[in-house]
Amino acid sequence: MGFLVATLIFVAVGIIASLCVIICCNRGPSTNLLHLTLVITATVCCWMMWAIVYLAQMKPLIVPILNEGE
């Protein structure tokens, strides 16, 4: 449940940030596209980093198990 809620929060933040970029930084079609691309990329990268850290805590690797021959 926590993963889904946090994902929805990231989606909401990405939509709000995209709307702010469209409203505040309206300088032309190519610049708007660049700004939206940067905002969406940053949101997806932050979500992926959070998701990897969140999912890595489900089965932590505390101590690797080595064979006796190594």
C-alpha positions as CSV (number, residue, x, y, z in Angstrom):
1,M,0.0,0.0,0.0
2,G,2.9,2.4,0.8
3,F,4.4,1.9,-2.6
4,L,1.2,2.8,-4.4
5,V,0.5,5.9,-2.3
6,A,4.1,7.2,-2.7
7,T,3.9,6.6,-6.4
8,L,0.7,8.6,-6.7
9,I,2.4,11.4,-4.7
10,F,5.3,11.4,-7.2
11,V,2.8,11.6,-10.0
12,A,0.9,14.5,-8.4
13,V,4.2,16.4,-7.7
14,G,5.2,15.8,-11.4
15,I,1.9,17.1,-12.6
16,I,2.0,20.2,-10.4
17,A,5.6,20.9,-11.4
18,S,4.7,20.6,-15.1
19,L,1.8,23.0,-14.7
20,C,4.1,25.5,-12.8
21,V,6.6,25.3,-15.7
22,I,3.9,25.9,-18.3
23,I,2.5,28.8,-16.4
24,C,5.7,30.5,-15.1
25,C,8.2,29.8,-17.9
26,N,6.2,30.4,-21.1
27,R,8.9,31.5,-23.5
28,G,8.1,29.6,-26.7
29,P,7.2,26.1,-27.9
30,S,10.7,24.7,-28.0
31,T,11.7,26.1,-24.6
32,N,8.5,24.9,-23.1
33,L,9.2,21.4,-24.5
34,L,12.7,21.5,-23.0
35,H,11.4,22.6,-19.6
36,L,8.7,19.9,-19.6
37,T,11.2,17.3,-20.6
38,L,13.5,18.3,-17.8
39,V,10.7,18.3,-15.2
40,I,9.3,14.9,-16.2
41,T,12.8,13.4,-16.4
42,A,13.7,14.7,-12.9
43,T,10.4,13.4,-11.5
44,V,10.9,9.9,-13.0
45,C,14.5,9.7,-11.9
46,C,13.6,10.7,-8.3
47,W,10.8,8.2,-8.3
48,M,13.1,5.4,-9.6
49,M,15.7,6.2,-6.9
50,W,13.0,6.1,-4.2
51,A,11.5,2.9,-5.6
52,I,14.9,1.1,-5.7
53,V,15.7,2.1,-2.1
54,Y,12.2,1.2,-0.9
55,L,12.3,-2.2,-2.7
56,A,15.8,-3.0,-1.6
57,Q,14.7,-2.9,2.0
58,M,12.3,-5.8,1.6
59,K,15.1,-8.4,1.3
60,P,18.3,-6.8,2.6
61,L,21.6,-8.5,1.9
62,I,23.3,-8.2,5.2
63,V,26.2,-10.6,4.9
64,P,27.0,-12.5,1.6
65,I,27.2,-16.3,2.1
66,L,30.5,-17.6,0.7
67,N,31.3,-21.2,-0.2
68,E,34.1,-22.9,1.8
69,G,36.3,-23.3,-1.3
70,E,36.5,-19.5,-1.9
